[in-house]
Amino acid sequence: MVRLRFKRLGVKQKPHFRLVAIDRRSARDAREIEILGHMDPRKGPTSAVFNMERINYWISVGGQPSSRVSSVLKVLAAAPKSEAKR
């Protein structure tokens, strides 16, 4: 089963996250199936750059977003189009 979740990158005290499609049983930093975007949490969820076509594809074939990914996607959906990046 595929899960959409964040993979942590960056250095200590300066995190950066990638949104990835990954096997549900894999560790957080294991090899991903596909990279779907990235986000800098220090700038907020509106700084996120996601490939929404691929996210929708993975959800349509049964991929489940994690709780954190779901909340970020909801914030991006509610943000004005000028702030939300594709």
N, C-alpha and C positions, 0 to 999 in steps of 0.2 A: 504494500500500500504506500502511496506517495503522500508526502507531507510537505506543505509550503511553510518554511520557517527561516529564521534569521541565522546566519553564520557570522560569528564575531571575528573581526579583523582589527588591525590597528595595534597600538602599543598601550602600555599601562597608562590609565587615566585618560586616554584619548581613543575611545572605541569608535569603530566604524562597522556597519553591518551590511552583509549581502543577503538579499532575498534569494533563496534557492529552493529548487524542487529536489527532495532527497528521500531515500527510503526511510520509512518510519522507524525502523529498528536501528538505524545508524546513529552514531554519536554526533554531537552538534557540529564538530569540525571535520567530519568524515567527507569523503569524496561525494560531490553532488551530482545529480543527473543533469541539471541545467541551472545556469545563473539567470535570474529573472530581474534583477535590479540591485540598487544599493541605497543606503540611507546613513546620514550622519546624525545621530541622536542629539548631539550638542546644538544643532541648528533646528531641531524639531522635525515632526513628520512631514511638513510641507517641503522640506529639502530633499525628500525621497524622489528617486527616479526609477520607475518600474515599467516593465514591458507588459502593459495591461492585456494585450492580445494573448500572450503566452500564459499569463496568470489565469485568464478566463478559460483557456484551453485545458490547463491542468485541473481546474475545478470541474470542468465539464466531463472529464474522463475519470473523476472520482478522487482527485487530490483534495486533501483537507488542509486548510490554513490553520496554523497554530492560533492560540488566543491573541497573542501579541500582533501577529500579522493581520488578523481580522480587525483588530481595533485600529491599526494604522490605515488599512484600506478604507474603513468607514470614515476616518478623519479626512482622507484625501477625497473621498466622494462628496463630503459636505463642504469642502473648501471651494472658494470661488475659482473658476477656471484659470484666471490670471496667475494665481498662486500655485495651483497644483500642476506639477510637471508630469509629462507623459513618460 
